[in-house]
Amino acid sequence: MTAEGESGDRGRRLRIAVLLSGNGTSLENLFEQIDRGLPAEVVCVLSSKKTAYGLKRAEKRGIPAIAVPRRDHRDVTAFNDALHEALDRHDPDLVCLLGFLSPFELRGRYEGRALNVHPALIPAFSGKGFYGHHVHEAVLESGVKLTGATVHFVSAGYDEGPILLQDTVPVEEDDTPESLAARVQALERRLLPEAVRLIAEGRVRIEGGRTRIAPARSAEED
């Protein structure tokens, strides 16, 4: 899978590495979708925090769970050295950032091979400082009537990579950051597995900084 080419390899399971920093609810959803037939496998889970419950979720399934604490490294470069060393041991096809709250450097290896899920409609409410409840608070303060979720490829800039999938939810008059987050998270649970499936089926291309999604192949074509 390359930044300016076709992603995925039909006929085999996509090898996924997950980077997270917290509870791992999106990871658990990914596990459940794989159990239901999503053509992928999680080959390792890395966390920037030793106490992240997402590591426990991986351990329960016998998947390598590796803590790479950000605070144990002198700077972002050293931190990413450790991340890449761990990733190299498991040779993933795709890296999924699921609530990962530290910078991930692509380093020429993961361009077009790393996805992030953002809880808003990029380019709105995105960039440095827009994560978690901060996003939903900003949405409510702005008065917009729609928000949503975005799955995009990771780039060097915060939330600036090519958008793969988006969907919307309404912003209700009586919403709180918590109630809005719950609806957006439901979107995220649907969009990420859909994005993984598209990549596993070899239907995604990145051209000129934009994604192109090919139609599904018919049974006759297969």
C-alpha positions in Angstrom: 0.0 0.0 0.0 1.5 3.3 -1.1 0.6 6.9 -0.8 0.1 7.3 -4.5 -1.1 3.8 -5.4 -3.6 1.1 -4.6 -4.1 -0.2 -1.0 -4.7 -3.7 0.2 -4.1 -7.2 -1.2 -7.2 -9.2 -2.1 -7.4 -12.7 -0.8 -5.5 -12.3 2.5 -6.2 -10.7 5.9 -4.9 -7.2 6.4 -2.4 -7.1 9.2 -3.2 -4.2 11.6 -1.2 -2.5 14.3 -3.2 -0.4 16.7 -1.8 2.6 18.5 -3.9 3.9 21.5 -3.6 5.8 24.7 -6.7 4.9 26.7 -9.6 2.5 27.3 -9.6 0.8 23.9 -13.3 0.8 23.1 -12.6 1.3 19.4 -10.1 -1.6 19.6 -12.8 -3.8 21.1 -15.2 -2.8 18.3 -12.5 -3.7 15.8 -12.1 -7.1 17.4 -15.8 -7.7 17.3 -16.0 -6.8 13.6 -13.1 -9.1 12.8 -15.0 -11.9 14.7 -17.9 -11.2 12.3 -15.8 -11.6 9.2 -13.9 -8.4 8.6 -10.8 -9.6 6.5 -8.2 -8.3 9.0 -6.2 -9.3 12.0 -4.7 -7.2 14.8 -1.0 -8.2 15.1 0.0 -5.9 17.9 -1.3 -3.1 20.2 1.0 -0.3 21.3 0.1 2.3 24.0 1.7 5.6 24.9 0.5 4.9 28.5 1.4 1.9 30.7 -2.0 2.0 32.4 -4.2 2.1 29.2 -6.9 -0.6 29.5 -6.6 -1.1 25.8 -3.5 -3.2 26.5 -5.6 -5.5 28.7 -8.1 -5.9 25.9 -5.3 -7.1 23.6 -3.8 -9.4 26.2 -7.1 -11.1 26.7 -7.1 -12.1 23.1 -3.4 -13.2 23.1 -2.3 -10.3 21.0 1.1 -8.7 21.8 0.4 -5.6 24.0 3.3 -3.2 24.2 3.6 -0.1 26.4 5.8 2.6 24.9 5.3 5.4 27.5 5.8 8.9 26.0 7.2 10.1 29.3 10.0 7.6 29.3 11.6 9.1 26.2 13.5 12.3 26.0 11.7 13.7 23.0 9.3 12.9 20.2 12.1 11.5 18.0 13.2 9.0 20.7 9.6 8.1 21.4 9.0 7.3 17.7 12.2 5.3 17.5 10.7 3.0 20.1 7.3 2.9 18.4 8.9 2.0 15.0 11.1 -0.7 16.6 8.0 -2.3 18.0 6.1 -2.0 14.8 9.0 -3.5 12.8 8.8 -6.7 14.8 5.2 -7.3 13.7 5.3 -6.1 10.1 1.8 -4.5 9.9 0.2 -3.6 6.6 -1.8 -0.8 8.2 -1.4 1.2 11.4 -4.7 2.5 13.1 -4.5 5.3 15.5 -7.5 4.8 17.8 -7.4 7.5 20.5 -3.6 7.8 20.3 -2.7 11.1 22.0 1.0 11.4 20.9 2.6 12.3 17.6 3.3 9.4 15.2 6.0 9.9 12.6 5.5 8.1 9.3 9.2 8.1 8.4 8.7 7.1 4.8 7.4 3.7 5.7 3.8 4.4 6.7 2.7 7.0 4.2 -0.7 5.8 2.9 -0.6 3.0 5.5 -1.8 4.7 8.7 -5.3 5.7 9.5 -6.7 8.1 12.2 -10.3 8.5 13.4 -11.2 12.1 14.2 -14.5 13.0 16.1 -15.6 15.8 13.7 -15.9 16.6 10.1 -12.4 17.6 9.0 -11.4 20.3 8.2 -13.8 21.7 10.8 -12.8 21.3 14.5 -9.5 19.7 13.7 -5.8 20.3 14.2 -3.6 20.7 17.2 -5.6 20.8 20.5 -8.8 19.3 19.0 -9.2 15.9 20.6 -11.6 14.1 22.9 -14.1 16.3 24.7 -12.4 19.5 23.4 -13.8 18.8 20.0 -17.4 18.4 21.2 -17.3 21.4 23.4 -16.1 23.5 20.4 -18.8 22.1 18.2 -21.5 23.1 20.8 -20.0 26.5 21.3 -20.0 27.2 17.6 -23.7 26.6 17.1 -23.3 24.4 14.0 -26.2 22.0 13.3 -24.2 19.1 12.0 -21.0 17.3 13.1 -19.7 13.8 12.6 -16.7 11.6 12.3 -13.8 11.3 9.8 -11.5 8.5 8.9 -8.4 9.9 7.2 -4.9 8.9 6.3 -2.2 10.2 8.7 0.2 12.9 7.4 2.8 15.1 8.9 0.3 17.7 9.9 -2.4 17.3 12.5 -5.6 16.0 10.9 -4.4 17.0 7.4 -4.1 13.7 5.6 -6.4 12.5 2.8 -10.0 11.9 3.9 -11.2 8.3 3.4 -14.7 8.3 5.0 -17.0 10.8 6.7 -20.5 10.7 8.0 -22.7 13.1 10.0 -25.0 13.4 13.0 -27.2 16.3 14.0 -26.4 18.5 16.9 -29.4 18.6 19.1 -30.6 21.7 21.1 -30.2 19.9 24.4 -26.9 18.2 23.6 -24.0 18.1 26.1 -20.4 17.2 25.2 -21.2 13.7 26.5 -24.4 13.1 24.6 -22.9 14.4 21.4 -19.8 12.3 21.9 -21.9 9.2 22.3 -23.5 9.7 18.9 -20.2 10.5 17.2 -18.6 7.4 18.7 -21.4 5.3 17.2 -20.4 6.7 13.8 -16.7 5.9 14.5 -17.6 2.3 15.3 -19.1 1.9 11.9 -16.7 4.0 9.8 -13.4 2.4 10.9 -14.3 -1.2 10.1 -15.7 0.1 6.7 -12.4 1.8 6.0 -10.4 -1.3 6.9 -12.6 -3.4 4.6 -12.1 -1.0 1.7 -8.4 -1.2 2.1 -8.3 -4.9 2.6 -10.3 -5.3 -0.7 -7.8 -3.2 -2.5 -10.3 -0.5 -3.4 -8.6 2.6 -2.1 -6.2 4.8 -4.0 -4.6 8.1 -3.0 -4.0 10.4 -5.9 -2.9 14.0 -5.6 -3.7 14.1 -1.9 -7.3 12.8 -2.4 -8.6 9.3 -1.9 -10.4 7.4 -4.7 -12.6 4.4 -3.8 -13.2 1.8 -6.6 -16.6 0.0 -6.9 -16.9 -3.4 -5.3 -16.0 -6.2 -7.6 -18.9 -8.5 -8.7 -18.9 -12.2 -8.1 -18.4 -12.7 -11.8 -15.2 -10.6 -11.7 -13.8 -12.6 -8.8 
